């Protein structure tokens, strides 16, 4: 193990670290917002729209991100639509994340007691008012654990971006190993880099989940 080799590689890993954070943050935000929209649309039972959202969710959840990235980066140019590797990475992870987030939100919405929905209808609340005052406040809180798990999953999935040559952490480590054959050093930096991202993220999300549940349910 050579600490000098590790020190020399740090500038490259620093750039890859920042890019990984950037792509992860964008993907998580877009996936959460789109997933919420898909969940609400799917539960709305509006003809065609509900079925389309269900198809979207099932299709994305049952195809690997690797295949989706290949389609976006290598398949779309055949029809005249060429996107940068980073754009494909964001689109692919956001769509995959949205499918999982939709399931998480629907699980949260499904945990709302039916008596509350029936009471809201009895009070004359419109569908939009029910969403605003009954479904979202309770459903979002109940969805926090699953949403947090999906956010961590999306950060981990950035390692797949290496297949379309996005210079994130895993791709940087792979390139350095291929050039200098110092596997132990570069893999150690890779593990530490992901730990720096994921461990604080996991702690923060766990604390958020506990605080929200304590404030809402008194657990």
C-alpha positions in Angstrom: 0.0 0.0 0.0 1.5 3.3 -1.1 0.2 6.5 0.4 2.1 8.5 -2.1 0.1 6.9 -4.9 -3.1 7.7 -3.1 -2.1 11.3 -2.6 -1.3 11.7 -6.3 -4.7 10.4 -7.3 -6.7 12.7 -4.9 -7.1 15.6 -7.4 -8.8 13.2 -9.9 -10.9 11.6 -7.2 -11.9 15.0 -6.0 -13.3 16.0 -9.4 -15.1 12.6 -9.6 -16.5 13.1 -6.1 -18.0 16.5 -6.9 -19.5 15.1 -10.1 -21.0 12.1 -8.3 -22.5 14.4 -5.7 -23.9 16.6 -8.4 -25.5 13.8 -10.5 -26.8 12.1 -7.3 -28.5 15.3 -6.0 -30.1 16.1 -9.3 -31.3 12.5 -9.8 -32.7 12.2 -6.3 -34.6 15.5 -6.5 -36.0 14.8 -10.0 -36.9 11.2 -9.1 -38.7 12.4 -5.9 -40.8 15.0 -7.7 -41.6 12.8 -10.7 -42.3 9.9 -8.5 -44.8 11.9 -6.4 -46.6 13.0 -9.6 -46.7 9.4 -10.9 -48.0 8.1 -7.6 -50.8 10.6 -7.4 -51.7 10.1 -11.1 -51.8 6.3 -10.7 -54.0 6.5 -7.6 -56.3 9.0 -9.3 -57.8 6.1 -11.3 -58.3 8.5 -14.2 -58.7 6.3 -17.4 -55.6 6.0 -19.6 -53.4 8.3 -17.3 -53.6 5.8 -14.5 -52.7 2.9 -16.8 -49.9 4.8 -18.4 -48.4 5.6 -15.0 -48.7 1.9 -14.0 -47.0 0.8 -17.2 -44.2 3.4 -16.6 -43.6 2.2 -13.1 -43.6 -1.5 -14.0 -41.4 -1.0 -17.1 -38.7 1.0 -15.3 -38.6 -1.1 -12.2 -38.2 -4.3 -14.1 -35.4 -3.2 -16.5 -31.8 -2.7 -15.3 -30.4 0.8 -15.3 -27.5 -0.5 -17.4 -29.9 -1.3 -20.2 -31.7 2.0 -19.9 -28.4 3.9 -20.1 -27.3 1.9 -23.2 -30.6 2.8 -24.8 -30.3 6.5 -24.0 -26.7 6.9 -24.9 -26.3 4.5 -27.8 -29.8 3.9 -29.0 -31.2 7.5 -29.3 -28.5 8.7 -31.7 -29.8 6.2 -34.3 -33.0 8.4 -34.5 -31.1 11.6 -34.5 -31.2 12.4 -30.8 -27.7 12.6 -29.3 -27.4 13.4 -25.6 -24.2 13.9 -23.5 -23.2 11.1 -21.1 -24.1 13.2 -18.1 -27.5 14.0 -19.4 -28.2 10.4 -20.1 -27.0 9.5 -16.6 -29.4 12.0 -15.1 -32.3 11.0 -17.2 -31.8 7.3 -16.7 -31.3 7.4 -12.9 -34.2 10.0 -12.5 -36.6 7.8 -14.4 -35.6 4.6 -12.6 -35.7 6.5 -9.3 -39.2 7.9 -10.1 -40.5 4.4 -10.6 -39.3 3.3 -7.2 -40.3 6.6 -5.5 -43.8 6.2 -6.9 -44.1 2.8 -5.3 -42.8 4.4 -2.0 -45.3 7.2 -2.1 -48.2 4.9 -3.0 -47.3 2.7 -0.1 -47.5 5.8 2.2 -50.8 6.9 0.7 -52.2 3.4 1.1 -51.4 3.5 4.9 -53.9 6.3 5.4 -57.0 5.0 7.3 -60.0 4.7 4.9 -62.2 6.3 7.5 -60.3 9.6 7.1 -60.9 9.5 3.3 -64.5 8.8 3.8 -64.8 11.6 6.4 -63.2 14.0 3.9 -65.7 13.1 1.3 -68.6 13.4 3.8 -67.4 16.9 4.6 -67.6 17.8 0.9 -63.9 18.1 0.2 -63.0 18.1 -3.5 -60.4 15.6 -4.8 -57.7 18.4 -4.8 -58.6 19.4 -1.3 -58.4 15.8 -0.1 -54.9 15.6 -1.7 -53.8 18.8 -0.1 -55.3 18.4 3.4 -55.5 14.7 3.9 -53.5 12.5 1.5 -50.2 14.5 1.2 -49.6 15.5 4.9 -50.0 11.9 6.1 -48.9 10.0 3.0 -45.6 11.9 2.7 -44.7 11.2 6.4 -45.5 7.5 6.0 -43.3 7.4 2.8 -40.2 8.8 4.4 -38.4 5.4 5.2 -38.9 4.1 1.7 -38.1 7.4 0.0 -34.9 7.6 2.1 -33.9 4.0 1.1 -34.5 4.8 -2.6 -32.4 8.0 -2.3 -29.5 5.9 -1.0 -30.1 3.3 -3.7 -29.8 6.0 -6.4 -26.5 7.3 -5.1 -25.1 3.8 -5.2 -26.4 3.3 -8.7 -24.1 6.2 -9.9 -21.4 3.5 -10.2 -23.2 2.1 -13.2 -22.6 5.4 -15.1 -19.1 4.0 -15.9 -20.6 2.1 -18.8 -21.2 5.4 -20.7 -17.9 6.9 -19.7 -19.2 9.4 -17.1 -16.0 10.3 -15.1 -17.6 9.6 -11.7 -15.9 7.8 -8.8 -16.1 4.2 -10.1 -15.0 5.1 -13.6 -12.1 7.2 -12.3 -11.0 4.3 -10.1 -11.3 1.8 -13.0 -9.3 4.1 -15.4 -6.5 4.6 -12.8 -6.3 0.8 -12.1 -6.1 0.2 -15.9 -3.3 2.7 -16.3 -1.1 2.0 -13.2 -2.2 -1.4 -11.9 -2.5 -0.1 -8.3 -5.7 -1.9 -7.4 -5.5 -1.7 -3.6 -4.8 2.0 -3.4 -7.5 3.1 -5.8 -10.2 0.8 -4.5 -9.4 2.1 -1.0 -10.0 5.7 -2.1 -13.2 4.6 -3.9 -14.6 2.9 -0.8 -13.7 5.9 1.4 -15.3 8.3 -1.1 -18.6 6.5 -1.2 -18.5 6.1 2.6 -18.1 9.9 2.9 -21.2 10.4 0.8 -23.4 7.5 2.1 -22.7 7.3 5.8 -23.7 10.9 6.6 -26.6 10.7 4.2 -27.8 7.5 5.9 -27.5 9.1 9.4 -29.3 12.3 8.3 -32.2 10.4 6.7 -32.5 8.1 9.7 -32.7 11.1 12.1 -35.2 12.8 9.8 -37.3 9.6 9.7 -37.3 9.4 13.5 -38.1 13.0 14.0 -41.0 13.0 11.6 -42.5 9.8 13.0 -42.1 11.1 16.6 -43.7 14.4 15.7 -46.6 12.7 13.8 -47.2 9.5 15.6 -45.6 10.1 19.0 -43.4 7.0 18.7 
